[in-house]
Amino acid sequence: MQRSASVPVRGLVAPIPAGGLPMWEPDLSQDAPPWWWVPCHGGSGATTLAAALGGADAGPRGWPRYPQGIRPGVVLVARTHAAGLQSAQRAARQWASGAVGDVRLFGLVAVADAPGKLPRQLQQWLKLVAGGLPHVWTVPWHEPWRLGEPPSPESTPRHVAKIARDLQSAAEHVEGDAR
């Protein structure tokens, strides 16, 4: 887990990158989840992570926007291929500009797009993106999920399950925030 930026840069006037994620208003009649998995692009793995680790999948809706005083917890999700990292970079810029409202961005989960080691160029790009986010977790290739094993807390590898523990801890340690 890497740690870098923890809050958007207030007062910075920055254009929202083209292709930024949309915003939506969740149903307030239901309890807010401890965090939302916000996919940076289709096929990111957000639905799998929600099934395996809890939280709620925001689907293609993008950033959840709650009324003033309620700060939803958000985790961005992207694959580690070039298009995925580019989408994550746009989402990170969108958050850093303050354009997404008052969300608690816990970080980014970078999900392996293929088995094996990430090529050097993509490692460098991920490191660049990570510099603008509070945390970055990586999920290595998990062949059983590819072959159709349903993701669940019981079948999730320990090193991936640790992400849920980190997120739960982060969600619990934010005092004064309603969920």
C-alpha positions in Angstrom: 0.0 0.0 0.0 1.4 3.4 -1.0 0.4 6.7 0.6 0.4 10.0 -1.1 -2.2 12.8 -1.5 -4.9 12.7 1.1 -7.2 15.6 0.1 -8.0 17.5 -3.0 -6.1 20.7 -3.6 -8.5 23.4 -2.4 -8.5 26.6 -4.4 -6.8 25.0 -7.4 -8.6 25.9 -10.5 -8.0 23.0 -12.8 -10.1 21.9 -15.8 -12.0 18.6 -15.3 -10.3 16.2 -17.7 -12.3 15.2 -20.7 -13.9 11.8 -20.1 -14.1 12.3 -16.3 -16.5 10.1 -14.4 -20.1 11.3 -14.1 -21.8 12.1 -10.8 -25.0 10.7 -9.3 -27.2 10.9 -6.2 -27.7 7.7 -4.2 -31.0 6.8 -2.7 -30.9 8.4 0.7 -33.7 6.1 2.1 -31.2 3.3 2.3 -28.1 3.2 4.5 -24.9 4.2 2.8 -22.4 1.5 2.3 -19.0 1.9 4.1 -17.5 2.6 0.7 -18.4 2.6 -3.0 -16.3 0.8 -5.6 -16.2 3.4 -8.4 -15.0 1.8 -11.7 -12.8 4.1 -13.8 -13.8 2.2 -16.9 -15.8 -0.8 -17.9 -14.4 -4.1 -17.0 -12.3 -2.7 -14.1 -13.2 -5.4 -11.6 -15.3 -3.2 -9.3 -18.2 -5.7 -9.4 -15.9 -8.6 -8.5 -14.3 -6.6 -5.7 -17.7 -5.7 -4.3 -18.7 -9.3 -4.3 -15.4 -10.5 -2.7 -14.8 -7.7 -0.3 -18.0 -5.9 0.6 -18.9 -2.3 -0.1 -21.2 -1.4 -3.0 -20.5 -1.2 -6.7 -21.3 2.2 -8.1 -21.4 0.7 -11.6 -21.2 3.1 -14.5 -22.8 5.9 -12.5 -19.5 7.3 -11.3 -18.9 9.4 -8.2 -21.7 9.3 -5.6 -22.8 12.8 -4.6 -24.5 13.2 -1.2 -26.0 16.3 0.4 -23.7 18.7 2.3 -22.4 17.1 5.4 -22.4 13.5 4.2 -19.1 12.3 2.9 -19.3 9.0 1.0 -16.2 6.7 1.1 -15.0 5.9 -2.4 -12.4 3.5 -3.9 -11.5 3.9 -7.5 -10.9 0.7 -9.5 -9.0 0.3 -12.7 -7.2 -2.4 -14.6 -3.4 -2.1 -15.0 -3.4 -1.9 -18.8 -2.8 1.5 -20.5 -6.4 2.4 -21.0 -7.2 1.5 -17.4 -4.4 3.6 -16.0 -5.3 6.5 -18.2 -8.9 6.3 -16.9 -7.6 6.1 -13.3 -5.4 9.2 -14.0 -8.4 11.2 -15.3 -10.4 10.2 -12.2 -7.6 11.1 -9.9 -7.3 14.5 -11.6 -11.0 15.0 -11.3 -10.9 14.3 -7.6 -7.8 16.5 -7.0 -9.5 19.4 -8.7 -12.3 19.3 -6.2 -14.9 18.7 -8.9 -16.4 15.6 -7.3 -17.7 17.2 -4.2 -16.9 16.2 -0.6 -16.0 12.5 -1.0 -13.6 10.5 1.2 -11.4 9.0 -1.5 -9.7 6.0 0.2 -7.6 5.3 -2.9 -7.3 3.2 -6.0 -7.3 -0.6 -6.5 -5.3 -1.5 -9.5 -6.4 -4.9 -10.8 -4.0 -6.9 -12.9 -5.1 -7.1 -16.5 -3.0 -10.2 -17.2 -1.0 -12.8 -15.4 2.7 -12.1 -14.7 4.7 -9.0 -13.9 3.5 -5.6 -15.0 5.7 -4.2 -17.8 8.1 -1.5 -16.7 6.3 1.3 -18.7 3.0 0.4 -16.9 4.7 0.1 -13.5 6.0 3.7 -14.0 2.6 4.9 -15.1 0.9 3.3 -12.1 3.5 5.0 -9.8 2.8 8.3 -11.4 -1.0 7.9 -10.9 -0.4 6.7 -7.3 1.4 10.0 -6.5 -1.9 11.8 -6.7 -4.0 9.4 -4.5 -4.2 8.6 -0.8 -3.5 4.9 -1.3 -3.0 2.4 -4.0 -3.6 -1.4 -3.6 -2.8 -3.9 -6.3 -4.7 -7.1 -7.0 -2.7 -9.7 -8.9 -4.1 -12.0 -11.5 -6.5 -14.5 -9.9 -7.1 -17.3 -12.4 -10.1 -18.9 -10.6 -12.1 -15.7 -11.0 -11.3 -15.7 -14.7 -12.5 -19.3 -15.0 -15.8 -18.5 -13.4 -15.4 -19.0 -9.7 -17.8 -16.7 -8.1 -16.1 -14.1 -6.0 -16.9 -14.3 -2.3 -15.3 -13.4 1.0 -14.5 -17.1 1.5 -12.8 -17.7 -1.9 -10.8 -14.4 -1.9 -7.0 -14.8 -1.6 -5.7 -13.5 1.8 -3.6 -10.7 0.2 -6.7 -9.4 -1.6 -8.9 -9.7 1.5 -6.4 -7.4 3.3 -7.8 -4.6 1.2 -11.2 -4.9 2.8 -9.6 -4.8 6.3 -7.6 -1.6 5.3 -10.8 0.0 3.9 -12.8 -1.0 7.0 -10.2 0.5 9.2 -10.1 3.7 7.1 -13.9 4.0 7.2 -13.9 3.6 11.0 -11.2 6.1 11.6 -12.8 9.0 9.9 -14.4 10.8 12.8 -17.3 13.1 12.4 -18.3 11.9 9.0 -21.8 10.4 8.4 -22.0 7.5 6.0 
